[in-house]
C-alpha cells in the first residue's frame, strides 16, 4: 500500500495511478471522476498514464454548486440542506458522474482546501469522498487533512485514487 499524505511524491502517485489502471484494464472496467476541491487533479493523475483512454471515461470538474447540479445531477435541495462538503452530496456526485459517463466506477470529492472557507463544523482540511459502481453501490468516506491548500489537495487526490483502487480490488 501507499502512504497517504502530503509527502507522497509525483512518482509514487504515478505508480498508484498505474496500478489502478492495470486493475481496471484487467477487469475491462472504466472510471470517471467528479471533482470539486481537487479541480481535476484526480483526472490528471489518471491520464498521466499512457493508455489510460482504455479505462478512463471522462472527468467532471464541478467546482460550483450550479455545476454539480447541471453536469452530474446533484439535487439543489441536498446542497441547500447539507452543503457541498457533505456525505449526501458526494454520494450524489459519484452516482451522477457514473450515470452521465456510463462508466463502471466513479469517484467524487468535495472539500475545503483553504486557506479560507472553513468553519467550526467543517474546518479547512475536511474532505468527503464518494465511490460508486455500476452495481448500484455507493460508499462515502470522510477525511481531515492538514497542511496548506496544496497539501490538502494532494492528500485528497491520493486518497481518492487509493480508496477507488481498494474498492475495485474488493469487487474483483
PEKA-V870085 format. One record per residue. RES is the residue in one letter. OMEGA is omega in whole degrees, -180 to 180 (none if undefined). Layout:
res: <RES & RES>
omega: <OMEGA & OMEGA>
This chain:
res: <X & X & X & X & X & X & X & X & X & X & X & X & X & X & X & X & X & X & X & X & X & X & X & X & X & X & X & X & X & X & X & X & X & X & X & X & X & X & X & X & X & X & X & X & X & X & X & X & X & X & X & X & X & X & X & X & X & X & X & X & X & X & X & X & X & X & X & X & X & X & X & X & X & X & X & X & X & X & X & X & X & X & X & X & X & X & X & X & X & X & X & X & X & X & X & X & X & X & X & X & X & X & X & X & X & X & X & X & X & X & X & X & X & X & X & X & X & X & X & X & X & X & X & X & X & X & X & X & X & X & X & X & X & X & X & X & X & X & X & X & X & X & X & X & X & X & X & X & X & X & X & X & X & X & X & X & X & X & X & X & X & X & X & X & X & X & X & X & X & X & X & X>
omega: <-178 & 175 & 180 & 179 & -179 & -177 & 179 & -178 & -177 & 180 & 179 & 177 & 178 & 178 & 178 & 178 & 178 & 179 & 176 & -180 & 179 & 178 & 179 & -179 & 180 & -179 & -175 & -176 & 178 & -178 & 173 & 180 & 172 & -171 & 171 & -173 & 179 & 171 & 179 & -177 & 178 & 178 & 178 & -180 & 179 & -176 & 170 & -179 & 178 & 180 & -177 & 178 & 178 & -177 & 175 & -177 & 180 & 178 & 177 & 173 & -175 & -174 & -179 & 176 & 179 & 179 & 178 & -180 & -175 & -172 & -174 & 169 & 175 & -177 & 179 & 179 & 178 & 177 & -179 & -176 & -171 & -175 & -176 & -178 & -176 & 178 & -179 & -179 & -179 & 175 & 179 & 177 & -179 & -179 & -180 & 178 & 179 & -180 & -177 & -178 & -174 & -179 & 177 & -178 & 174 & 172 & 179 & 180 & 175 & -176 & -180 & -176 & 177 & 3 & 180 & 173 & -180 & 177 & 178 & -180 & -178 & -178 & 174 & -178 & 176 & -179 & 175 & 180 & 173 & 174 & 179 & 175 & -175 & 175 & 176 & 179 & 175 & 178 & 178 & -177 & 177 & 175 & 174 & -177 & 178 & 179 & 180 & -177 & 180 & -179 & 179 & -179 & 178 & 179 & 178 & 179 & -180 & 180 & 179 & 178 & -178 & -176 & 175 & -180 & 179 & -180 & -180 & -180 & 179 & -177 & -176 & none>
